[in-house]
Amino acid sequence: MIEFRWNRVDKRNNNTPIISDAEIDELAEIILGDYKPQLLQEPRKVKYEHFLESYLGANLDYRHIYYEEDEGRILGVTSFNNREKLPVFDQEKMCLDTVKLKKNSIVLDFYVTEEGREGLELFTGLHEGGHLWMHQGVYARNEMQMSLFGHDAELKSVTCCRRTDIENFGRKGGYRTAEQWREHHADYFASAIAMPNATFFPLVQEILKSQGITDGQIIQDTGFEEDFLAKEILPDIISETYGVSRTAAYVKLRKTGFVVDHENVNKEKKQLRIF
């Protein structure tokens, strides 16, 4: 496995890596080239379980993760140290319980494994893999000082990711906290591993040409056909090809500039006139 080593970190915020989306894209392709080069040669689904366990060395498990009702469901947890206690719900005994996690454990909630959520399952697994690979320097601590839900002020050696953290790498409004940036790192990592640019760009360009789009870009909100292509046809094909959800596919199309808003295009044209 290629280790994550990054010199640019925010020391004031638990050594959170200072890394751009483009740099994560580059690192993801280096990883895939080392893990399974075929994933860079033709569009296909990545088997996230094998990637997490055999390449990243994760201890993968599935549980009914306990969460407070007003906090939202926890879809995935990553533990960076041994002996962390994770609250779970034992459906056989119908009671709360705890399990001790090993170092480098990734636990996915059974919710994401239910039928119809295959894309969310894949993305959640890769999202947690992003934390495990990029954030060791943030969360790993002296094991004698750890407690998953303790009351100390230190950052815990686990991540607990909810639906609002997953597939959110295209959020508007930016990222104000180090935690939000780390969630973005994990999200973007998941997207870059699941849909590497090396195959994503040629695939989308081919689809656009087949639909008569020659300038390589769809401008939304300019007509029914454009909207249907941007929000339905393209996300459906990408979802089927890579095994991701339609939401993740659409966000990637937006992030890479294949789908743009009519309003933003007009703003850019006005700016160009000014200069």
C-alpha positions as CSV (number, residue, x, y, z in Angstrom):
1,M,0.0,0.0,0.0
2,I,1.1,3.5,-0.8
3,E,1.2,5.5,2.4
4,F,-0.2,9.0,2.7
5,R,2.5,11.5,3.5
6,W,1.7,15.1,3.4
7,N,3.8,18.0,4.6
8,R,1.2,20.7,4.4
9,V,-1.0,20.4,7.5
10,D,-3.0,22.8,9.7
11,K,-1.2,22.3,13.0
12,R,-3.8,24.4,14.8
13,N,-6.5,22.0,13.8
14,N,-5.1,18.5,14.7
15,N,-2.8,18.4,11.7
16,T,-5.7,18.4,9.2
17,P,-4.1,18.0,5.7
18,I,-4.1,21.1,3.5
19,I,-4.8,19.4,0.2
20,S,-6.8,20.4,-2.9
21,D,-9.3,18.4,-4.9
22,A,-6.9,18.1,-7.8
23,E,-4.2,16.7,-5.5
24,I,-6.7,14.1,-4.2
25,D,-7.5,13.2,-7.8
26,E,-3.8,12.6,-8.5
27,L,-3.3,10.6,-5.4
28,A,-6.3,8.5,-6.1
29,E,-5.0,7.5,-9.5
30,I,-1.6,6.6,-8.0
31,I,-3.4,4.4,-5.5
32,L,-5.5,2.7,-8.2
33,G,-2.5,2.2,-10.4
34,D,-0.9,0.4,-7.4
35,Y,-4.0,-1.5,-6.4
36,K,-5.6,-2.5,-9.7
37,P,-4.4,-0.7,-12.9
38,Q,-7.4,-2.0,-14.8
39,L,-9.6,0.5,-13.0
40,L,-7.7,3.3,-14.8
41,Q,-8.0,1.7,-18.2
42,E,-11.8,1.2,-18.5
43,P,-14.8,2.3,-16.6
44,R,-15.9,-0.3,-14.0
45,K,-17.1,-0.8,-10.5
46,V,-14.5,-1.0,-7.7
47,K,-15.1,-3.7,-5.1
48,Y,-14.9,-1.5,-2.1
49,E,-14.7,-4.4,0.4
50,H,-11.6,-5.9,-1.3
51,F,-10.1,-2.4,-1.6
52,L,-10.6,-1.6,2.1
53,E,-9.5,-4.9,3.4
54,S,-6.7,-6.1,1.1
55,Y,-5.2,-2.7,0.1
56,L,-5.9,-0.3,3.0
57,G,-5.6,-3.0,5.6
58,A,-9.0,-2.1,7.2
59,N,-10.9,-4.4,9.6
60,L,-14.3,-4.2,7.9
61,D,-17.5,-4.9,9.9
62,Y,-21.2,-4.3,9.7
63,R,-23.4,-3.4,12.7
64,H,-26.6,-1.6,13.7
65,I,-24.8,1.5,14.9
66,Y,-26.6,3.3,17.7
67,Y,-27.3,7.0,17.3
68,E,-29.3,9.6,19.1
69,E,-32.6,10.2,17.3
70,D,-32.1,14.0,17.1
71,E,-28.5,13.6,15.7
72,G,-29.3,11.6,12.6
73,R,-28.3,8.1,11.6
74,I,-24.5,7.2,11.6
75,L,-23.7,5.4,8.3
76,G,-20.0,4.6,9.0
77,V,-17.4,4.7,11.7
78,T,-13.6,4.5,11.4
79,S,-11.5,3.7,14.4
80,F,-7.8,4.6,14.5
81,N,-6.9,2.9,17.8
82,N,-7.6,-0.3,19.6
83,R,-10.2,-0.9,22.3
84,E,-12.6,1.8,21.2
85,K,-16.1,1.1,22.3
86,L,-18.9,1.5,19.8
87,P,-22.5,1.6,20.9
88,V,-24.6,-0.7,18.8
89,F,-28.2,-2.1,18.9
90,D,-28.5,-5.9,19.3
91,Q,-31.6,-6.8,17.3
92,E,-31.7,-10.4,18.6
93,K,-31.7,-9.3,22.3
94,M,-33.5,-6.1,21.5
95,C,-31.1,-4.0,23.6
96,L,-28.2,-1.7,23.5
97,D,-24.7,-3.2,23.5
98,T,-21.1,-2.1,22.9
99,V,-18.4,-3.7,20.7
100,K,-14.7,-3.1,21.0
101,L,-13.1,-2.0,17.8
102,K,-9.6,-2.9,16.6
103,K,-7.2,-0.4,15.3
104,N,-8.0,0.6,11.7
105,S,-11.6,-0.7,11.9
106,I,-14.3,0.5,9.5
107,V,-17.8,-0.3,10.6
108,L,-20.8,0.3,8.2
109,D,-24.3,0.4,9.4
110,F,-26.6,-2.3,8.1
111,Y,-28.8,0.5,6.7
112,V,-26.5,1.1,3.8
113,T,-26.5,-2.6,2.8
114,E,-30.3,-2.8,2.3
115,E,-31.6,-3.4,-1.2
116,G,-31.6,-0.3,-3.3
117,R,-28.8,1.4,-1.4
118,E,-25.9,-0.2,-3.2
119,G,-24.5,3.1,-4.4
120,L,-24.7,4.6,-0.9
121,E,-23.0,1.5,0.5
122,L,-20.1,1.7,-1.9
123,F,-19.6,5.4,-1.3
124,T,-19.9,5.1,2.5
125,G,-17.2,2.4,2.5
126,L,-14.9,4.5,0.3
127,H,-15.6,7.6,2.4
128,E,-14.5,5.8,5.5
129,G,-11.5,4.5,3.6
130,G,-10.6,8.1,2.8
131,H,-10.5,8.9,6.5
132,L,-8.4,5.8,7.2
133,W,-5.9,6.7,4.6
134,M,-5.6,10.4,4.8
135,H,-6.3,11.2,8.5
136,Q,-4.1,8.9,10.6
137,G,-2.1,12.0,11.6
138,V,-5.3,13.6,12.8
139,Y,-7.1,10.9,14.8
140,A,-4.5,8.4,15.9
141,R,-3.6,9.0,19.6
142,N,-2.0,7.4,22.6
143,E,-4.3,4.5,23.2
144,M,-4.2,5.0,27.0
145,Q,-6.0,8.4,26.5
146,M,-8.8,7.2,24.3
147,S,-12.6,7.0,24.8
148,L,-15.1,7.0,21.9
149,F,-17.8,9.0,23.7
150,G,-15.8,10.4,26.6
151,H,-16.1,13.9,27.8
152,D,-12.5,15.0,27.3
153,A,-11.8,17.9,25.1
154,E,-9.4,16.0,22.8
155,L,-10.4,15.0,19.4
156,K,-11.4,11.3,19.5
157,S,-9.7,8.6,17.5
158,V,-12.8,7.8,15.6
159,T,-15.0,9.4,12.9
160,C,-18.7,9.0,13.0
161,C,-20.2,9.9,9.6
162,R,-23.8,10.6,9.0
163,R,-25.9,11.0,5.8
164,T,-25.1,14.7,5.8
165,D,-21.4,13.9,5.6
166,I,-21.7,11.3,2.7
167,E,-21.9,12.4,-1.0
168,N,-21.6,16.0,0.1
169,F,-18.4,16.9,-1.7
170,G,-20.4,19.3,-3.9
171,R,-21.9,21.3,-1.1
172,K,-22.5,25.0,-1.5
173,G,-21.3,27.5,1.0
174,G,-17.8,26.2,1.5
175,Y,-16.2,24.6,4.5
176,R,-15.7,26.7,7.7
177,T,-14.3,24.1,10.1
178,A,-11.4,21.6,10.0
179,E,-14.0,18.8,10.6
180,Q,-15.9,19.9,7.5
181,W,-12.7,19.9,5.5
182,R,-11.9,16.4,6.6
183,E,-15.3,15.2,5.7
184,H,-14.8,16.8,2.3
185,H,-11.4,15.1,1.9
186,A,-13.1,11.7,2.6
187,D,-16.0,12.4,0.2
188,Y,-13.7,13.6,-2.6
189,F,-11.5,10.6,-2.0
190,A,-14.5,8.3,-2.4
191,S,-15.5,10.0,-5.6
192,A,-12.0,9.9,-7.0
193,I,-11.6,6.2,-6.3
194,A,-15.0,5.2,-7.5
195,M,-15.0,7.4,-10.6
196,P,-11.3,8.2,-11.5
197,N,-10.8,11.0,-14.0
198,A,-8.8,8.7,-16.2
199,T,-11.9,6.8,-17.2
200,F,-14.7,9.3,-16.2
201,F,-13.7,12.0,-18.6
202,P,-13.6,9.8,-21.8
203,L,-16.8,8.1,-20.8
204,V,-18.8,11.4,-20.3
205,Q,-17.3,12.9,-23.5
206,E,-18.4,9.8,-25.4
207,I,-21.9,10.0,-24.0
208,L,-22.2,13.7,-24.8
209,K,-21.0,13.1,-28.4
210,S,-23.6,10.3,-28.8
211,Q,-26.3,12.8,-27.7
212,G,-25.1,15.4,-30.2
213,I,-23.3,17.6,-27.7
214,T,-20.1,18.7,-29.4
215,D,-18.8,21.4,-27.0
216,G,-18.4,18.9,-24.1
217,Q,-20.7,20.7,-21.7
218,I,-24.4,20.7,-20.9
219,I,-26.0,24.0,-19.8
220,Q,-28.9,23.2,-17.4
221,D,-32.2,25.1,-17.3
222,T,-32.1,25.9,-21.0
223,G,-34.7,23.3,-22.1
224,F,-36.3,20.0,-21.3
225,E,-33.8,17.9,-23.3
226,E,-30.8,19.5,-21.7
227,D,-32.2,19.1,-18.2
228,F,-33.2,15.5,-18.9
229,L,-29.7,14.7,-20.2
230,A,-28.0,16.4,-17.3
231,K,-30.2,15.1,-14.4
232,E,-31.4,11.7,-15.7
233,I,-29.6,10.2,-18.7
234,L,-26.0,11.0,-17.7
235,P,-26.3,10.2,-13.9
236,D,-28.1,6.9,-14.8
237,I,-25.3,5.7,-17.1
238,I,-22.6,6.7,-14.7
239,S,-24.4,5.1,-11.8
240,E,-24.8,1.9,-13.7
241,T,-21.2,1.9,-14.9
242,Y,-19.4,2.7,-11.6
243,G,-22.0,1.4,-9.1
244,V,-22.4,4.8,-7.4
245,S,-25.6,6.5,-6.6
246,R,-27.2,9.0,-9.1
247,T,-26.5,11.7,-6.5
248,A,-22.8,11.0,-6.5
249,A,-22.7,10.8,-10.3
250,Y,-24.5,14.1,-10.7
251,V,-22.3,15.9,-8.2
252,K,-19.2,14.6,-10.0
253,L,-20.6,15.9,-13.3
254,R,-21.0,19.3,-11.7
255,K,-17.6,19.3,-10.0
256,T,-15.9,18.4,-13.3
257,G,-17.7,21.1,-15.3
258,F,-19.6,18.8,-17.6
259,V,-22.9,20.2,-16.2
260,V,-23.2,23.9,-15.6
261,D,-26.0,26.3,-14.7
262,H,-27.3,28.7,-17.3
263,E,-27.1,31.5,-14.7
264,N,-23.4,30.9,-14.1
265,V,-22.6,30.8,-17.8
266,N,-24.2,34.2,-18.2
267,K,-22.2,35.6,-15.3
268,E,-18.9,34.3,-16.8
269,K,-19.8,35.9,-20.2
270,K,-20.4,39.2,-18.5
271,Q,-17.1,39.0,-16.6
272,L,-15.3,38.3,-19.9
273,R,-16.9,41.4,-21.5
274,I,-15.6,43.5,-18.6
275,F,-12.0,42.5,-19.3
